[in-house]
Amino acid sequence: MERREFIKKSSAAAAITLLPTIPLWASAPDIKKITILHTNDQHSRIEPFEISKNEVTSDKGGFARRSTMIHQIRQQEKNVLLLDAGDVFQGTPYFNLFGGELEYKLMSKMGYDAGTIGNHEYDNGLEGFQKALPHANFDILSSNYDFSNTLLDGAFKPYKIILKEGIKIGIFAVGVELYGLVDPKCYKETKYLDPVEVAQDMTRILKQEHHCDLIICLSHIGYNYENSEKICDTKFAQRTSDIDLIIGGHTHTFLPAPEVHQNARNKPVIINQVGWAGLYLGRLDFYFQKGKVKGYSLHQLNDMGVTAHV
């Protein structure tokens, strides 16, 4: 997709967007900063794209460049989380040759804290997925797929809690409906559960039982579907509560800036998605004061490590 068309499509559905501002109070002694870095739909793009006339992809991306950026940010920031919203697999011969092993090994070396399942993680069937999993030295979360009658029963956590400088961060994940999208031979008896109902249970556990200060959903259901009742991130945000950030995937949507939507209780929830193939690295900085979110700032980073202005 050409850059102009890409921007036009993502902007057409835009809600209120955040501006990359750093508030004056951010350096106050009682302020704690949490930096969220994220990717989605990496699609086995181990190396940068080939040099071409396409200004969006030409000589862009690649795991090595992204790893360098992440390392630099970790040197600068005290509390960093690195998350992925699925579809790590499929797209280059690396997946055909190694079945996801290389992708997970590299992500482990990059220090991912958590990821989730995209529909392409099923491409080699449950057996192929199971074979790749030991190479992921990080938690792969799945909250709305029931694997109880499959060989992947017990392979995934429904949620994870991370503590950073006294700030408790709860993370869960929802995936797309598999029927009609993935060959039934590949997912077998895996059951898809309604993401909204699952989210209500997850947020209750994370917010009320574990008292999380920030709740993040890794979503591989897609940003938005025009003229469709199909669940997507925008509808999901409106129908749920207590989620602070939805990190999206599946539709390869590049949002020029994270969007703020209103949830079921008329409270803000942020949605972000950064295209595909690792061309951009999402970044959001949350500022906490006495355990409460006081504000946030954003940076959509390209592969040269600078804020992307589009």
Order of alpha helices (4+ residues) and beta strands (2+ residues): alpha-beta-beta-alpha-beta-alpha-alpha-beta-alpha-beta-beta-beta-beta-alpha-beta-alpha-beta-alpha-beta-beta-beta-beta-beta
